[in-house]
């Protein structure tokens, strides 16, 4: 099958099914599977680590993807799995030797290589750089619906449609004349470089600091939820659906009571940033574990990768009437991946 959106969707569906299958295996041996000479077994290990990123397996993962992988489909998902593990564990957990090997491998691949895959419209990875290395730290302080409780030091963060993230670059001791760039790691051409700061000779001393506490987030209590609801976001050749239904104006998928607290569980088979109208929410869990690195604070949109499950808790306040939830990928919402809910 030639390169096309249909083939990409099929690839994601196959890998999503594999993620679901390996997640159910209680005694799955990731280490041995990564070292296997069987490409199917290695692909299963990628799926397991994609669903449950674990930096303890980063070295054998990189070795498998760069050393033994001769299939474009498998190496494509191997690269994505490395990204998932590094995003969860932090760039500092990746040895510089592995970074060099990855950069060398990727630099040798053409832009349209099947091993990299097509540019994705649903996620963006930002990083501060000086030259070819990510070295400039920053403080990430905003969630999609306000400030995080505390700032987080980082050199790289991931974004998605409808996501807001505030970052303050901090480079104490940076030499004058240094050029500090903000890069979009998933960008191409003019979208790859976002902005640049030149440290000049007349730059004043910076005595500003980021407060240790940014906001007070009162936690909602999922144990007091009146009901738990499931919303399955699915893509197939038939279209984009929620709970198997295409959008029909006026058809309510849920009817929460005004003032009621509920837990809503989102699941996906593709990458969907799920957006909820009316009230902000808090992420309770991701893939039956703790919330992810980007899940803290008040949210109105949460990003789900293929075969992920996220639980959020929300309290419906302020207004009665019809509201919406939908995928915030522009192409998906344009194809009516949305649904109504009514507060009563």
C-alpha positions in Angstrom: 0.0 0.0 0.0 1.4 3.4 -1.0 1.9 6.2 1.5 -1.4 7.8 2.3 -3.6 9.0 5.2 -5.5 5.6 4.9 -2.2 3.6 5.4 -1.2 5.8 8.3 -4.6 5.2 10.0 -4.2 1.4 9.4 -0.7 1.5 10.9 -2.0 3.3 14.0 -4.9 0.8 14.3 -2.6 -2.2 14.2 -0.2 -0.7 16.8 -3.2 0.4 19.0 -4.5 -3.2 19.0 -1.0 -4.5 19.9 -0.8 -1.9 22.8 -4.1 -3.1 24.1 -3.1 -6.8 23.9 0.3 -6.4 25.6 -1.1 -4.2 28.4 -3.2 -7.2 29.5 -0.2 -9.4 29.9 0.9 -9.4 33.5 4.2 -11.2 33.1 5.4 -9.6 29.9 9.2 -9.6 29.8 10.2 -6.3 28.1 13.9 -6.8 28.3 14.0 -10.2 26.7 11.5 -9.1 24.0 13.6 -6.1 23.1 16.6 -8.4 22.6 14.6 -10.9 20.5 15.6 -11.6 16.9 12.0 -11.9 16.0 10.7 -8.5 14.7 7.1 -9.2 15.9 8.3 -9.8 19.4 10.3 -6.6 19.4 7.3 -4.7 18.1 5.3 -6.1 21.0 7.9 -4.7 23.4 7.6 -1.3 21.7 3.8 -1.4 22.2 4.2 -2.3 25.9 6.7 0.5 26.5 4.5 2.9 24.5 1.6 2.2 26.9 3.8 2.0 30.0 7.0 4.1 29.5 9.8 2.9 31.7 13.3 4.6 31.5 14.9 1.5 32.9 14.5 -0.1 29.5 15.7 2.9 27.5 19.2 1.5 26.6 17.9 -1.8 25.2 15.1 0.0 23.5 17.5 2.3 21.6 19.7 -0.7 20.8 16.7 -2.6 19.3 15.4 0.3 17.3 18.8 1.4 15.9 20.6 -1.9 15.8 18.3 -4.7 14.8 15.3 -3.0 13.2 15.2 -3.5 9.4 11.4 -3.0 8.9 10.1 0.5 8.3 6.9 -0.1 10.2 8.7 -1.4 13.3 11.3 1.3 13.3 8.6 4.0 12.9 6.9 2.8 16.1 10.3 2.3 17.7 11.1 6.0 17.3 7.7 6.9 18.7 8.2 4.7 21.7 11.6 6.3 22.4 9.9 9.7 22.3 7.2 8.4 24.8 9.8 7.1 27.2 12.0 10.2 27.1 9.0 12.5 27.5 7.9 10.6 30.6 11.4 10.2 32.2 13.0 13.4 31.1 15.7 14.1 28.5 18.3 13.9 31.2 17.8 10.1 31.5 19.0 9.6 27.9 22.8 9.0 27.6 24.5 11.4 25.3 25.8 8.5 23.3 22.3 7.4 22.5 21.4 10.9 21.5 24.3 10.9 19.0 23.3 7.6 17.5 19.7 8.8 17.1 20.7 12.1 15.5 23.0 10.2 13.1 20.3 7.7 12.2 17.6 10.3 11.7 19.9 12.6 9.7 20.5 9.8 7.2 16.8 9.3 6.5 15.0 11.4 3.9 12.2 13.7 5.2 9.5 11.5 3.6 10.9 8.2 4.9 8.3 5.7 6.1 10.6 5.2 9.2 9.8 8.7 10.4 6.2 8.9 9.2 4.2 11.8 8.0 4.1 15.1 10.1 1.4 14.7 12.7 -1.1 17.6 13.2 -2.1 16.5 16.7 1.1 17.0 18.7 4.0 19.4 18.9 7.3 18.9 20.8 9.1 22.1 21.8 12.6 22.5 23.0 15.1 25.2 23.8 18.5 24.8 22.2 22.0 26.3 21.9 23.4 24.8 18.8 22.6 21.1 18.1 22.0 20.1 21.8 19.1 20.8 24.1 20.8 22.6 26.9 18.8 25.6 27.9 16.5 25.0 30.9 13.1 26.7 31.3 10.3 26.7 33.8 7.0 25.4 32.5 4.2 26.9 34.6 0.9 26.8 32.8 -1.7 24.2 32.2 -4.6 24.4 29.6 -6.9 26.2 32.1 -4.5 28.2 34.4 -1.3 28.0 36.2 0.2 24.7 37.5 0.5 24.5 41.3 4.3 24.6 41.0 6.8 25.3 38.1 8.6 22.4 36.5 12.2 22.7 35.2 12.5 21.3 31.7 14.3 21.6 28.4 11.6 20.1 26.3 7.8 19.8 26.5 5.0 18.5 24.4 1.9 20.4 23.3 -1.2 19.7 21.2 -4.2 21.7 19.8 -5.9 23.8 22.3 -3.1 23.4 24.8 -1.6 26.4 26.6 1.9 26.2 28.0 3.9 29.0 29.5 7.7 28.7 29.6 10.4 31.1 30.9 13.9 30.4 29.5 16.6 30.6 32.2 20.3 30.5 31.1 22.4 31.8 33.9 26.0 32.3 32.8 25.1 32.2 29.1 27.9 33.9 27.1 27.2 37.1 25.3 26.6 36.5 21.6 24.9 33.1 22.2 21.9 32.4 20.1 19.1 30.6 22.0 16.4 29.1 19.8 13.0 27.6 20.5 12.4 24.7 18.2 9.4 22.7 17.2 10.9 19.1 17.0 7.9 17.8 15.0 8.0 20.8 12.6 9.3 20.9 9.1 10.6 23.8 7.0 9.5 27.1 8.4 7.5 25.5 11.2 10.6 23.9 12.8 12.2 27.1 14.2 9.8 29.2 16.3 11.9 32.0 17.7 15.4 33.0 18.6 16.9 35.1 21.4 20.3 36.7 20.9 22.3 37.4 24.2 23.7 40.8 23.6 26.5 42.8 25.2 24.0 45.3 26.6 21.8 42.7 28.2 20.9 43.7 31.8 21.4 41.4 34.8 18.3 39.3 35.3 17.3 39.2 39.0 13.9 37.8 38.4 12.8 34.5 39.9 9.9 32.1 39.4 7.8 31.6 42.6 7.9 28.1 44.1 4.1 28.1 44.3 2.1 29.5 41.5 -1.5 28.6 42.3 -3.8 26.8 44.7 -5.5 23.9 43.0 -8.3 22.5 45.2 -8.5 18.8 44.3 -11.9 17.4 43.3 -12.8 14.1 44.9 -13.4 11.3 42.4 -14.7 9.1 45.3 -17.7 11.5 45.6 -18.6 11.2 42.0 -22.3 10.5 41.4 -21.5 8.5 38.2 -18.7 7.3 36.0 -19.2 7.6 32.2 -17.2 6.2 29.3 -16.5 8.0 26.1 -14.8 6.0 23.4 -13.1 8.1 20.6 -12.7 5.9 17.6 -11.6 6.4 14.0 -12.2 3.9 11.2 -13.0 3.9 7.5 -16.6 4.6 8.4 -15.6 7.9 10.1 -14.8 9.5 13.4 -17.2 8.6 16.3 -17.7 8.9 20.0 -19.2 5.7 21.6 -19.8 4.4 18.0 -22.0 7.4 17.1 -21.4 10.1 14.5 -22.5 13.6 15.6 -26.2 14.3 15.7 -27.2 17.8 16.9 -29.5 17.6 19.9 -28.6 14.0 20.8 -27.2 14.0 24.4 -24.5 11.5 25.2 -24.8 12.4 28.9 -27.1 14.4 31.2 -25.2 15.5 34.4 -27.0 17.4 37.1 -26.0 21.0 37.9 -23.6 20.9 40.8 -22.9 17.2 40.3 -19.4 15.7 40.3 -18.7 13.0 37.8 -15.8 10.9 36.5 -15.5 10.7 32.8 -13.3 8.1 31.2 -11.9 8.7 27.7 -10.3 6.0 25.5 -8.9 6.2 22.0 -7.6 4.2 19.2 -5.9 7.2 17.5 -4.2 10.3 18.9 -7.0 12.7 20.1 -6.8 15.8 22.2 -10.2 15.7 24.0 -11.8 19.0 24.8 -14.7 19.5 27.2 -16.9 22.6 27.2 -18.5 24.4 30.2 -16.2 23.3 33.1 -12.6 22.6 33.7 -11.5 19.2 34.9 -8.7 17.4 36.7 -6.9 14.3 35.4 -7.3 11.4 37.9 -5.3 8.7 36.1 -3.7 7.8 32.8 -3.7 4.1 31.7 -4.8 3.0 35.2 -1.7 4.7 36.7 -0.7 8.1 38.0 -1.4 11.2 35.9 1.3 12.0 33.3 3.8 14.7 33.3 1.5 17.2 31.5 -1.7 16.2 33.4 -1.4 18.4 36.5 -3.6 21.5 37.3 -6.9 22.5 35.8 -7.5 21.3 32.3 -10.1 21.8 29.5 -8.3 19.6 27.0 -6.4 16.4 27.6 -4.2 14.6 25.0 -4.6 10.9 24.5 -2.2 8.8 22.3 -3.4 5.7 20.5 -4.9 3.0 22.8 -4.7 5.3 25.9 -7.2 5.7 28.7 -7.6 8.8 30.8 -10.0 9.4 33.7 -10.9 13.0 34.6 -13.1 14.3 37.4 -15.3 17.3 36.7 -17.9 19.3 38.6 -20.7 20.8 36.5 -21.5 24.3 37.7 -22.7 27.7 36.6 -25.2 26.9 33.8 -27.8 24.4 32.6 -28.3 23.6 29.0 -26.5 21.9 26.0 -22.7 21.8 25.7 -20.2 19.8 23.8 -17.2 17.6 24.0 -15.1 16.9 21.0 -11.7 16.0 19.6 -9.7 19.2 19.1 -7.7 17.9 16.1 -9.1 20.3 13.5 -9.5 17.6 10.9 -11.3 15.3 13.2 -13.7 17.9 14.6 -14.4 19.1 11.0 -15.4 15.5 10.3 -17.9 15.8 13.3 -16.0 13.9 16.0 -18.1 15.5 18.7 -21.1 15.0 20.9 -23.6 16.9 23.0 -24.1 16.7 26.8 -26.8 18.6 28.7 -26.6 19.9 32.3 -30.0 19.8 34.0 
